[in-house]
Amino acid sequence: MAQDDVPQENRPQDVVPAQGGDDPALRRRVSDLEREEVADILRDAAGEGRLSYTELEDRLETLYSSKTYGELVELTADLPTGPRAQSVPSTTPQYGGALVETGPVINVFMSESKRMGSWLVPQRQEVNAVLGDVTLDYTEAQIPFDEITIDVKSILADVKIRVPQNAIVLLDSNPILGSVSEQEAGLKAVPDPNAQPATPKRFHIRGTAILGEIKIKRGPRLSKRLGLT
C-alpha cells in the first residue's frame, strides 16, 4: 500500500523530516559517545516535559540503532538543544562587559541552570547543585583569563562542564558514592585555516560528588563539531 493510501491515524506521529541529506557531514558515521550525548539531550527534553516518556523510549530505541549524524539531527530536530543543519543564534552573554574575577555562586535545588553560548567567563566559579542539573559550556564563551577555577559540589545532581578541545584540565575529584569523570570528544571540530592558534586555557576543577555525577567533556557540542551551526 502506498504511503498516501495509509489512513492518517495509522501513520507514525513521531517522525521528523530529514535535514540536509546531501551534506557530507550528515553522512558521517556516528560513534557511541555521540549517541550518548544525544541520549542526554533526549532525557533532558523528557524531564522538561517536551517529550512524553513513550516518545523518549521510541527515540532512544531509534538512537541506539542509528549509524549516521543525519539520523541524530532527525531525532532532535524539534528540540531546542539538539544538533541542527541550519544556523542557530548564540545565546546572550550572561554577564556584562566588565571582567569578573569571581562569578555569582550557582545554587541549584531541584531545578537546572545553564551557561552556554558567548558568555563572559569569570576567573572563579562556584557551583552547588542539589537534586538538579547544571551545564557550564566554555567552548563558545569569552575567556579573558588564562587560569580558570571551578569548585563544584554535586549532591544527587548532574553537573556537566564542557571545556575547549585544547584546554588543560587539572582535576581534583572527591566522589562519595558518586562519579567524577573526564571524557574526550568523539569527533574534533574542523580547524579554521585562517584562525590564529589559541593559547590553551588551564581549568582547575575541584569536584565533590555525593550520590551525584560530575562530567567533564572536551571540545564543542556535537552540532558544532559537525559544522552544522
N, C-alpha and C positions, 0 to 999 in steps of 0.2 A: 504494500500500500504506500503511495506517495505521501510525503510529509504534509502536503496541503490537504490531503484527504483525512488526516488524523483529527478526530474531534479535539477542540481547544482544551477541554478539561482533561484530556489524556496526554497532553504534551508535557514534557519536562518544564517545570516552572523556575528552576534554579540554574539556568544555563546562560552564561554571559557571552556575548559575541566575541569572537577572536579579534585581537587588535594587532595591526601591523604585521600580518602574516609573512610579508616579503622581507621584513627586516632581518638581516643575518643574526643580530643579537638575540632575537626571539627564537631562533632555531638552535641555539647552543644547548648542549646537554646540561641538565641540572644536576647538582651534587646533593648529597644527603644534608649538608649544612644549609644549603639554600632552602631545601624542603622544610627543615626545622624552623628557619626564620619565617617562612610564610605560615607555618603552623601556628607560631606565636601570634602573628597578625590575626589569623582567623579566631584563635581563642580569645584574644583581646576584644575583637569585634563582638563575639558572643557575650562576653562579660559586660559589654557596654549596651547590649540589647539590640545591636544591629543585625545579628543573625539569631535565628532560633536554634535550639540545640539539635533539632533534626537537620537543619541546614548545615550546622557545624559538622555533624557526623558525616553527612554526604560529601561535603567539600574536603574533609580530611581524608576520606577514603579515596577520592579522586586525586588529591595531592600526592599521596604516597605511591600512587601508580604513575605519576606524571614523569615525563622524560625531558621536556624542553622548557625553557624560560617562558616561552609564549603561553604555555599551559598555566604557569603561575600567574601571569598577567590576567588571563581569563578568570581565574579563581578569585582574584581580588579586585577586579575592575570596578565593582560597585562599592568599594570600601575606601575611606579617605587616606589610609596609610599604606595601601598596597602598591606593588610595582605598577608603573604607568608607561604607556607608549607615547604619551603626549606630555608637554611641559606642565609642571606643577609649580606655582609660585612658592618661593621660600617664605617661611613664617617670619613675622615681625620680630626684631630683636627684643629680648626680654628685659634688657636694661637700657639706660640712656647712653649718651655718647662718652661720658667720662669713664676712665678706667676704674675698676672696682677691685680692691685688694682682697676684701672679704665679702663674699656674697651673702644675701639673706639666707638663713637656715631654711632648708626644705624639710618641713614637717608634714608627713602624710599619715593619716589614720583612717583606715577603711575608705580610701579614696586613691586617686592617682595624680601624678604630676609629671609633665614632660618639658624638657628643654631641647628644642630641635631647630634646625634651620640656621639662620645667620644671627645668632645671639652673641652678645659680648660676654666673654668668659671672665669670671673673677679669678684671682690668683688662688684663693682658698674657698672651698665649698664644703659645707657640712650637710649630710642627709640623714634624717631619722625617719624610717618607714616602719609602720606597724600595720599589718593586715592590709597592705596596699601595694601599689605599683609605682615605680619611679623610673623614668628614662632620661638619661643625660647623653645627648649625641653631640660630640665635639667635632665631627668630621666636616661640617659646613660652617662651624662657628668662627667668630673673630677671636683669636687667641693672642693677646698682646704680650703675654708673659712666656718666658722660656720654661719656667718651673710651675707646675700646677699641683696643688694638694687637694685631695678629696678624701674626706672622712665619712664613712658610710656605716650606719647601723641598720641592719635588716632583721626585724622580728616578725616571723610569719609573713614576710613580704618578698616581693620580687623586684630587684633593682638591676637595671641594665645600663652599663656605661660603654659607649662606643667611642673609641679614640681614633685619631688619624692612623693611616696604614704605617707610616714611618715613625710613629711615636715610640718613645722609650718608656716602658711601664715598670715601675718599681712597686711591687705588690707586697703588702704586709697584711696577711689574712689571719683571721681568727674564727673559723667556723665552729659553732657549738650545736651539734645536731642539725647543721645546715650545710651550705655549699658555697664556696667562693672559687670561681673558675675563670680562666682566660682562654679565649678561643681565637683562632686565626680566621681571617676572611677566606671563603672558599674560592673567590674569584676577585683578583685585583682589578682596580679601575684602569682603563686605558690611559696612559700618561699623555699629557698635553706637550707636544714637542716644543712649543713656544714658551712654556712656563719655566720660571727660574726654580732651581732646586730649593726646596724648603728645608730650613734647619729643623731637625727633629725636636719636638717638644718632650719634656720629661714629666710624666704623670706619677706623682707619689700617691698611691691609693692605699688607704688603711680601711680594711673591711672586716666588720664583725657580723656574722650571720647566725642568728639564734632561731633555729627551726625555719630559716628563710634561705634565700638564694641571692647571690650577687654574681652577675655575669659581666665579664669584660670582653667586649668584642672589638676587633681591629678592622679598620677600613670602612668605607662608606656603606650605606644601606644597599640592598640588592638592586633596587632600581637605579641608583647612582652608579654602581659598578658596571651595569649593563649599558650605561649611557642613554637610558630611556627618559630621564628627567633633566 
